[in-house]
C-alpha cells in the first residue's frame, strides 16, 4: 500500500510574518520555514500505519519554491520513505484552482491508494484543496476528520459538526484531510536526519505534469490591492454616569456585536 502525504512549507507561526506590499504574497523569507503543523500530524498518521503494517510506503509530496525542499528533508527525517517536490516558477502565487490541479496531476503520476492532508494551512485558510483534488481524481473524499482508522481497502473517521460527531468512511482510493486533533508528530531522530541528507528528492515541473500555467491566467485569482494594517486606534472608554448600560448597548449594536 502506498500512502501519499501532502506537505506544505510555511513560515513559522511563531516568527515574523508579513505580506509583500507590491505582490501581495507572503514574505516567505521573513522567518524560519517549517512543515505546517497539521501536515506533520497527517504524516504521523501515515507513519503509524506504516509501523504497524510492513510493506506500506509513505511518500511526502510538496508544491513550492526550491527552498521548500528543506521541509521535505524533514519529512524524510521523520520517516517518509520517498519525497517528491513540484517546483516551477510559473507556480508563484498559484491560486487554489491551479494548486489543486497541479497536486492532482502529481498524485496521479506517483500513484497512491490513500492521500492524507491537513484540513487547512496556517498561511492561508481556503480549506478546500483536498476536496478539489478529489474532484480532479474522481476519488472519495473524507474531510475535516478528528480521528482516522486505515483498514483493509478502506478508511474511516469521525468529523465534528455543530450537531455532534459524524462517522464517515469510504473504500480506497480516497483522500482524507485531518484536523489538529490528531496526535502530535514524532521527533526526527539523529539517524533519520543524517539519512535524509543523503536521500534524493524527486522534482517535477509543470511541463512534466502536462500543465500549461498560461491556460489558467484568465481564470486565476489575483491580488489587486494590498496595504499594511493600520495602527490600532484607541478604544472607546465608557465612564459610568448612570447611562453606561445604554451606551454599551449602543456601542455593541453599532459594531454589530449584539
ZAZA-923340 format. One record per residue (C-alpha): residue number from 1; residue in three letters; chain; z, y, x. Coordinates in pm, whole numbers. Each point is the difference from the previous one (the first is absolute). Example, Ala and Ser with C-alpha at 12.3 -4.5 7.8 and 13.67 -1.06 7.14 Angstrom:
BEGIN
resi: 1	resn: ala	chain: A	up: 780	north: -450	east: 1230
resi: 2	resn: ser	chain: A	up: -66	north: 344	east: 137
END
This chain:
BEGIN
resi: 1	resn: unk	chain: A	up: 0	north: 0	east: 0
resi: 2	resn: unk	chain: A	up: -83	north: 347	east: 123
resi: 3	resn: unk	chain: A	up: 211	north: 297	east: -109
resi: 4	resn: unk	chain: A	up: -135	north: 347	east: 76
resi: 5	resn: unk	chain: A	up: 244	north: 290	east: 12
resi: 6	resn: unk	chain: A	up: -114	north: 361	east: -32
resi: 7	resn: unk	chain: A	up: 175	north: 211	east: 263
resi: 8	resn: unk	chain: A	up: -14	north: 379	east: -9
resi: 9	resn: unk	chain: A	up: 73	north: 219	east: 301
resi: 10	resn: unk	chain: A	up: 195	north: 307	east: -121
resi: 11	resn: unk	chain: A	up: 203	north: 288	east: 146
resi: 12	resn: unk	chain: A	up: 367	north: -91	east: 30
resi: 13	resn: unk	chain: A	up: 183	north: 131	east: -308
resi: 14	resn: unk	chain: A	up: 295	north: 95	east: 223
resi: 15	resn: unk	chain: A	up: -218	north: 225	east: 216
resi: 16	resn: unk	chain: A	up: -189	north: 324	east: -50
resi: 17	resn: unk	chain: A	up: -281	north: -14	east: -254
resi: 18	resn: unk	chain: A	up: -259	north: 267	east: -71
resi: 19	resn: unk	chain: A	up: -347	north: 59	east: -140
resi: 20	resn: unk	chain: A	up: -287	north: 143	east: 201
resi: 21	resn: unk	chain: A	up: -64	north: 335	east: -168
resi: 22	resn: unk	chain: A	up: -379	north: -19	east: 50
resi: 23	resn: unk	chain: A	up: -73	north: -358	east: -102
resi: 24	resn: unk	chain: A	up: 295	north: -73	east: -227
resi: 25	resn: unk	chain: A	up: 53	north: -330	east: 181
resi: 26	resn: unk	chain: A	up: 332	north: -122	east: 134
resi: 27	resn: unk	chain: A	up: 78	north: 100	east: 358
resi: 28	resn: unk	chain: A	up: 37	north: -356	east: 124
resi: 29	resn: unk	chain: A	up: 79	north: 105	east: 353
resi: 30	resn: unk	chain: A	up: 295	north: 215	east: -111
resi: 31	resn: unk	chain: A	up: 245	north: -287	east: 36
resi: 32	resn: unk	chain: A	up: 38	north: -368	east: 78
resi: 33	resn: unk	chain: A	up: -240	north: -241	east: -168
resi: 34	resn: unk	chain: A	up: 147	north: -310	east: -164
resi: 35	resn: unk	chain: A	up: -91	north: -279	east: -242
resi: 36	resn: unk	chain: A	up: 79	north: 112	east: -352
resi: 37	resn: unk	chain: A	up: 340	north: -150	east: -83
resi: 38	resn: unk	chain: A	up: -122	north: -167	east: -321
resi: 39	resn: unk	chain: A	up: -286	north: -160	east: 192
resi: 40	resn: unk	chain: A	up: 255	north: -141	east: 244
resi: 41	resn: unk	chain: A	up: 173	north: -164	east: -297
resi: 42	resn: unk	chain: A	up: -337	north: -137	east: -115
resi: 43	resn: unk	chain: A	up: -54	north: -144	east: 347
resi: 44	resn: unk	chain: A	up: 349	north: -152	east: -3
resi: 45	resn: unk	chain: A	up: -84	north: -178	east: -327
resi: 46	resn: unk	chain: A	up: -308	north: -154	east: 159
resi: 47	resn: unk	chain: A	up: 185	north: -97	east: 318
resi: 48	resn: unk	chain: A	up: 282	north: -169	east: -192
resi: 49	resn: unk	chain: A	up: -254	north: -209	east: -187
resi: 50	resn: unk	chain: A	up: -172	north: -86	east: 329
resi: 51	resn: unk	chain: A	up: 334	north: -102	east: 153
resi: 52	resn: unk	chain: A	up: 59	north: -244	east: -286
resi: 53	resn: unk	chain: A	up: -360	north: -123	east: -22
resi: 54	resn: unk	chain: A	up: -152	north: -85	east: 339
resi: 55	resn: unk	chain: A	up: -375	north: 45	east: 3
resi: 56	resn: unk	chain: A	up: 16	north: 333	east: -183
resi: 57	resn: unk	chain: A	up: -188	north: 280	east: 179
resi: 58	resn: unk	chain: A	up: 120	north: 359	east: -35
resi: 59	resn: unk	chain: A	up: -257	north: 273	east: 66
resi: 60	resn: unk	chain: A	up: 88	north: 370	east: 19
resi: 61	resn: unk	chain: A	up: -275	north: 240	east: -111
resi: 62	resn: unk	chain: A	up: 7	north: 376	east: 52
resi: 63	resn: unk	chain: A	up: -246	north: 281	east: -66
resi: 64	resn: unk	chain: A	up: 51	north: 313	east: 206
resi: 65	resn: unk	chain: A	up: -76	north: 189	east: 321
resi: 66	resn: unk	chain: A	up: 13	north: -162	east: 342
resi: 67	resn: unk	chain: A	up: 368	north: 91	east: 38
resi: 68	resn: unk	chain: A	up: 84	north: -226	east: -294
resi: 69	resn: unk	chain: A	up: -42	north: -295	east: 236
resi: 70	resn: unk	chain: A	up: 362	north: 55	east: 107
resi: 71	resn: unk	chain: A	up: 119	north: -100	east: -348
resi: 72	resn: unk	chain: A	up: -215	north: -312	east: 12
resi: 73	resn: unk	chain: A	up: 159	north: -84	east: 336
resi: 74	resn: unk	chain: A	up: 338	north: 23	east: -170
resi: 75	resn: unk	chain: A	up: -119	north: -231	east: -277
resi: 76	resn: unk	chain: A	up: -107	north: -251	east: 265
resi: 77	resn: unk	chain: A	up: 335	north: 37	east: 176
resi: 78	resn: unk	chain: A	up: 179	north: -74	east: -327
resi: 79	resn: unk	chain: A	up: -193	north: -324	east: -34
resi: 80	resn: unk	chain: A	up: -345	north: 57	east: -151
resi: 81	resn: unk	chain: A	up: -247	north: -241	east: 154
resi: 82	resn: unk	chain: A	up: -302	north: 230	east: -12
resi: 83	resn: unk	chain: A	up: -76	north: 370	east: -45
resi: 84	resn: unk	chain: A	up: -314	north: 174	east: -129
resi: 85	resn: unk	chain: A	up: -58	north: 375	east: 25
resi: 86	resn: unk	chain: A	up: -260	north: 187	east: -206
resi: 87	resn: unk	chain: A	up: -71	north: 317	east: 194
resi: 88	resn: unk	chain: A	up: -286	north: 246	east: -52
resi: 89	resn: unk	chain: A	up: -18	north: 379	east: 33
resi: 90	resn: unk	chain: A	up: -169	north: 16	east: -342
resi: 91	resn: unk	chain: A	up: 326	north: -122	east: -156
resi: 92	resn: unk	chain: A	up: 187	north: 318	east: 96
resi: 93	resn: unk	chain: A	up: 149	north: 135	east: -320
resi: 94	resn: unk	chain: A	up: -125	north: -297	east: -206
resi: 95	resn: unk	chain: A	up: 106	north: 19	east: -364
resi: 96	resn: unk	chain: A	up: 138	north: -290	east: -203
resi: 97	resn: unk	chain: A	up: -343	north: -120	east: -109
resi: 98	resn: unk	chain: A	up: -148	north: -26	east: 350
resi: 99	resn: unk	chain: A	up: 326	north: -144	east: 135
resi: 100	resn: unk	chain: A	up: 10	north: -274	east: -263
resi: 101	resn: unk	chain: A	up: -366	north: -95	east: 45
resi: 102	resn: unk	chain: A	up: 32	north: -9	east: 379
resi: 103	resn: unk	chain: A	up: 311	north: -218	east: -9
resi: 104	resn: unk	chain: A	up: -155	north: -227	east: -261
resi: 105	resn: unk	chain: A	up: -309	north: -53	east: 218
resi: 106	resn: unk	chain: A	up: 224	north: -77	east: 298
resi: 107	resn: unk	chain: A	up: 210	north: -246	east: -202
resi: 108	resn: unk	chain: A	up: -314	north: -172	east: -127
resi: 109	resn: unk	chain: A	up: -130	north: -30	east: 357
resi: 110	resn: unk	chain: A	up: 328	north: -140	east: 137
resi: 111	resn: unk	chain: A	up: 76	north: -222	east: -298
resi: 112	resn: unk	chain: A	up: 350	north: -62	east: -141
resi: 113	resn: unk	chain: A	up: 161	north: -188	east: -286
resi: 114	resn: unk	chain: A	up: 270	north: 265	east: -39
resi: 115	resn: unk	chain: A	up: 7	north: 372	east: 81
resi: 116	resn: unk	chain: A	up: 336	north: 179	east: 17
resi: 117	resn: unk	chain: A	up: 46	north: 379	east: 10
resi: 118	resn: unk	chain: A	up: 265	north: 262	east: -59
resi: 119	resn: unk	chain: A	up: -10	north: 158	east: -344
resi: 120	resn: unk	chain: A	up: -50	north: 351	east: 142
resi: 121	resn: unk	chain: A	up: 4	north: 175	east: 334
resi: 122	resn: unk	chain: A	up: 245	north: 262	east: 124
resi: 123	resn: unk	chain: A	up: -280	north: 238	east: 103
resi: 124	resn: unk	chain: A	up: -164	north: -6	east: -344
resi: 125	resn: unk	chain: A	up: 106	north: -110	east: -346
resi: 126	resn: unk	chain: A	up: -318	north: -137	east: -159
resi: 127	resn: unk	chain: A	up: 140	north: -349	east: -51
resi: 128	resn: unk	chain: A	up: -335	north: -132	east: -128
resi: 129	resn: unk	chain: A	up: -179	north: -138	east: 307
resi: 130	resn: unk	chain: A	up: 111	north: -365	east: -48
resi: 131	resn: unk	chain: A	up: -126	north: 5	east: -360
resi: 132	resn: unk	chain: A	up: -329	north: 160	east: 107
resi: 133	resn: unk	chain: A	up: -46	north: -265	east: 271
resi: 134	resn: unk	chain: A	up: 59	north: -273	east: -260
resi: 135	resn: unk	chain: A	up: -273	north: 152	east: -216
resi: 136	resn: unk	chain: A	up: -245	north: 5	east: 292
resi: 137	resn: unk	chain: A	up: 75	north: -363	east: 88
resi: 138	resn: unk	chain: A	up: 27	north: -127	east: -356
resi: 139	resn: unk	chain: A	up: 339	north: -165	east: 62
resi: 140	resn: unk	chain: A	up: 334	north: 5	east: -181
resi: 141	resn: unk	chain: A	up: 246	north: 281	east: 70
resi: 142	resn: unk	chain: A	up: 379	north: 7	east: -29
resi: 143	resn: unk	chain: A	up: 124	north: 348	east: 80
resi: 144	resn: unk	chain: A	up: 340	north: 162	east: 54
resi: 145	resn: unk	chain: A	up: 191	north: -326	east: 46
resi: 146	resn: unk	chain: A	up: 370	north: 9	east: 87
resi: 147	resn: unk	chain: A	up: 1	north: -370	east: 94
resi: 148	resn: unk	chain: A	up: -272	north: -249	east: 89
resi: 149	resn: unk	chain: A	up: -28	north: -379	east: 14
resi: 150	resn: unk	chain: A	up: -305	north: -148	east: 171
resi: 151	resn: unk	chain: A	up: -67	north: -349	east: -129
resi: 152	resn: unk	chain: A	up: -266	north: -267	east: 24
resi: 153	resn: unk	chain: A	up: -319	north: 175	east: -110
resi: 154	resn: unk	chain: A	up: 177	north: 280	east: -184
resi: 155	resn: unk	chain: A	up: 230	north: 300	east: 39
resi: 156	resn: unk	chain: A	up: 275	north: 118	east: -233
resi: 157	resn: unk	chain: A	up: 226	north: 301	east: -10
resi: 158	resn: unk	chain: A	up: 216	north: 236	east: -200
resi: 159	resn: unk	chain: A	up: -86	north: 360	east: -80
resi: 160	resn: unk	chain: A	up: 253	north: 257	east: -125
resi: 161	resn: unk	chain: A	up: -105	north: 211	east: -301
resi: 162	resn: unk	chain: A	up: 177	north: 253	east: -216
resi: 163	resn: unk	chain: A	up: 71	north: -282	east: -246
resi: 164	resn: unk	chain: A	up: 137	north: -248	east: 253
resi: 165	resn: unk	chain: A	up: -130	north: -264	east: 241
resi: 166	resn: unk	chain: A	up: -338	north: -161	east: -66
resi: 167	resn: unk	chain: A	up: -115	north: -327	east: 158
resi: 168	resn: unk	chain: A	up: -360	north: -14	east: 120
resi: 169	resn: unk	chain: A	up: -207	north: -269	east: 165
resi: 170	resn: unk	chain: A	up: -355	north: -89	east: 96
resi: 171	resn: unk	chain: A	up: -203	north: -268	east: 169
resi: 172	resn: unk	chain: A	up: -135	north: 72	east: 346
resi: 173	resn: unk	chain: A	up: -196	north: 184	east: 124
resi: 174	resn: unk	chain: A	up: 198	north: 307	east: -91
resi: 175	resn: unk	chain: A	up: 134	north: 329	east: 133
resi: 176	resn: unk	chain: A	up: 361	north: 108	east: -46
resi: 177	resn: unk	chain: A	up: 172	north: 327	east: 75
resi: 178	resn: unk	chain: A	up: 373	north: 8	east: 67
resi: 179	resn: unk	chain: A	up: 276	north: 258	east: -25
resi: 180	resn: unk	chain: A	up: 280	north: 101	east: 235
resi: 181	resn: unk	chain: A	up: 228	north: -249	east: -178
resi: 182	resn: unk	chain: A	up: -135	north: -281	east: 215
resi: 183	resn: unk	chain: A	up: 208	north: -99	east: 306
resi: 184	resn: unk	chain: A	up: -5	north: 211	east: 316
resi: 185	resn: unk	chain: A	up: -246	north: -100	east: 267
resi: 186	resn: unk	chain: A	up: 105	north: -196	east: 307
resi: 187	resn: unk	chain: A	up: 25	north: 168	east: 339
resi: 188	resn: unk	chain: A	up: -266	north: -77	east: 256
resi: 189	resn: unk	chain: A	up: 133	north: -216	east: 284
resi: 190	resn: unk	chain: A	up: -59	north: 81	east: 365
resi: 191	resn: unk	chain: A	up: -215	north: -311	east: 26
resi: 192	resn: unk	chain: A	up: -202	north: 113	east: -300
resi: 193	resn: unk	chain: A	up: -48	north: 350	east: 142
resi: 194	resn: unk	chain: A	up: -126	north: -134	east: 331
resi: 195	resn: unk	chain: A	up: -234	north: -247	east: -171
resi: 196	resn: unk	chain: A	up: -138	north: 272	east: -229
resi: 197	resn: unk	chain: A	up: -106	north: 208	east: 300
resi: 198	resn: unk	chain: A	up: -234	north: -280	east: 109
resi: 199	resn: unk	chain: A	up: -152	north: -72	east: -339
resi: 200	resn: unk	chain: A	up: -343	north: 130	east: -95
resi: 201	resn: unk	chain: A	up: -30	north: 215	east: -312
resi: 202	resn: unk	chain: A	up: -328	north: -55	east: -180
resi: 203	resn: unk	chain: A	up: -172	north: 327	east: -97
resi: 204	resn: unk	chain: A	up: -248	north: 65	east: -281
resi: 205	resn: unk	chain: A	up: -196	north: 312	east: -90
resi: 206	resn: unk	chain: A	up: -176	north: 101	east: -321
resi: 207	resn: unk	chain: A	up: -339	north: -124	east: 116
resi: 208	resn: unk	chain: A	up: 141	north: -348	east: 59
resi: 209	resn: unk	chain: A	up: 148	north: 8	east: -350
resi: 210	resn: unk	chain: A	up: -328	north: 115	east: -155
resi: 211	resn: unk	chain: A	up: 137	north: 335	east: -119
resi: 212	resn: unk	chain: A	up: -181	north: 334	east: 28
resi: 213	resn: unk	chain: A	up: 265	north: 274	east: -19
resi: 214	resn: unk	chain: A	up: -269	north: 253	east: -94
resi: 215	resn: unk	chain: A	up: -53	north: -186	east: -328
resi: 216	resn: unk	chain: A	up: 356	north: 97	east: -96
resi: 217	resn: unk	chain: A	up: -26	north: 366	east: 101
resi: 218	resn: unk	chain: A	up: -77	north: 135	east: -348
resi: 219	resn: unk	chain: A	up: 259	north: -221	east: -171
resi: 220	resn: unk	chain: A	up: 288	north: 42	east: 244
resi: 221	resn: unk	chain: A	up: 309	north: 205	east: -70
resi: 222	resn: unk	chain: A	up: 21	north: 298	east: 234
resi: 223	resn: unk	chain: A	up: 265	north: 257	east: 89
resi: 224	resn: unk	chain: A	up: -114	north: 343	east: -123
resi: 225	resn: unk	chain: A	up: 304	north: 205	east: 96
resi: 226	resn: unk	chain: A	up: 322	north: -42	east: 196
resi: 227	resn: unk	chain: A	up: 280	north: 242	east: 81
resi: 228	resn: unk	chain: A	up: 346	north: -26	east: 154
resi: 229	resn: unk	chain: A	up: 290	north: -39	east: -240
resi: 230	resn: unk	chain: A	up: 148	north: 343	east: -74
resi: 231	resn: unk	chain: A	up: 354	north: 63	east: 126
resi: 232	resn: unk	chain: A	up: 272	north: -91	east: -245
resi: 233	resn: unk	chain: A	up: 106	north: 298	east: -209
resi: 234	resn: unk	chain: A	up: 358	north: 80	east: -91
resi: 235	resn: unk	chain: A	up: 123	north: -187	east: -304
resi: 236	resn: unk	chain: A	up: 122	north: 149	east: -326
resi: 237	resn: unk	chain: A	up: 370	north: 73	east: -4
resi: 238	resn: unk	chain: A	up: 174	north: 7	east: -335
resi: 239	resn: unk	chain: A	up: 341	north: 166	east: -15
resi: 240	resn: unk	chain: A	up: 197	north: -88	east: -308
resi: 241	resn: unk	chain: A	up: 64	north: 307	east: -207
resi: 242	resn: unk	chain: A	up: 37	north: -187	east: -324
resi: 243	resn: unk	chain: A	up: -371	north: -75	east: -34
resi: 244	resn: unk	chain: A	up: -52	north: -241	east: 291
resi: 245	resn: unk	chain: A	up: -78	north: -292	east: -230
resi: 246	resn: unk	chain: A	up: -273	north: 188	east: -181
resi: 247	resn: unk	chain: A	up: -153	north: 130	east: 324
resi: 248	resn: unk	chain: A	up: 4	north: -348	east: 154
resi: 249	resn: unk	chain: A	up: -170	north: -145	east: -307
resi: 250	resn: unk	chain: A	up: -267	north: 273	east: 13
resi: 251	resn: unk	chain: A	up: -61	north: -69	east: 370
resi: 252	resn: unk	chain: A	up: -37	north: -375	east: -57
resi: 253	resn: unk	chain: A	up: -236	north: 59	east: -293
resi: 254	resn: unk	chain: A	up: -211	north: 243	east: 206
resi: 255	resn: unk	chain: A	up: -32	north: -256	east: 280
resi: 256	resn: unk	chain: A	up: -76	north: -275	east: -254
resi: 257	resn: unk	chain: A	up: 305	north: -192	east: 113
resi: 258	resn: unk	chain: A	up: 155	north: -27	east: -343
END
